[in-house]
Amino acid sequence: MCSHDNHLYAVAVHGGSGHYSRNQFSQQERQAYRTGLERALRAAEAVLKTGGAALDAVQSAVAALEDDALFNAGCGAVLNAGGIAELDAAIMDGTTLKAGAVAGMKTTRNPVRAARAVMEHSPHVFLHGSDADAFASRQGLTQVDNAYFVTVARELQLAEAQARGETFSISKFGTVGAVARDRLGNIAAATSTGGMTNKLPGRVSDSAVIGAGVYASRHGCAVAGSGHGEFFIRLAVGKDISGRIEYGHQTLADAANHVIHTSLASLGGEGGVIAIDARGTIVIAMNTAGMFRGVLKESGEPETGIYADEALSRSPASL
Ligand code: GLY
């Protein structure tokens, strides 16, 4: 899928890719996901329409998805093998190439805000574990008990995965992400995730790895991925897509489609990306049956979709 530029600002968000079957979700559940995506798009729009920066827009969109218990990030994150939510996030500014990332957070309510704080208030790019939570706390970010992130639905998913002896639940690659272009032509990307159900404690997802599940360069594009993170890390998916544009002079669509449908698929990896370039061109590519996703362009309305073969549209409740 590819949609074109000539828009001053633009934002795309995703709430995870996966092998969603047509009868997996009720009408009400589909609407709830679309409402959550629309809320995230509106959060970004609130920043962009007043002339705000793409970096602030992607942070706001991802924080909105972290606060929505439906999505696998922040509240509602999937649980590790010990029943604990361990959260990863990252953010990158395509103009300065500055980036911040956190992994294995257990008490910071909005990991994406912690990633931004690492980028702006530390000399580092990547903090992990309890030291990352302590840093976030010193930055004034809200701390919560780990139980805040845990929902009954995720406890059931963990119990089912453990009963089946699954290391990961591969039916759904929950992650959230956002990419945006602001009125000045700056682009940025942000991601956040609880990772994969029943993961080993200490496992780090691609969503926290700059160049893998998240990347932004104004010479290429801003990318936020969703998929089986180990493959995204091995292939440096975000940097590869951006580099194909910058060095290989490919179009955004060719670059994203090649990496998802050829490179990722040839290793047996599954997932997708949302991507935007400095002209505001948005591309969404996936090799899964679906991805919760949405797009909002200046002067437009939020459009969302779930299944790979469906065009983005206004959701029934937003009409
Ligand atoms: N992309 C999310 C994960 O692998 O955890």
Residues whose N, C-alpha, C, O or C-beta is under 5 A from the ligand:
A	BS01	LIG	G174 T175 T193 G195 M196 S205 D206 S207 S226 G227 H228 G229 E230
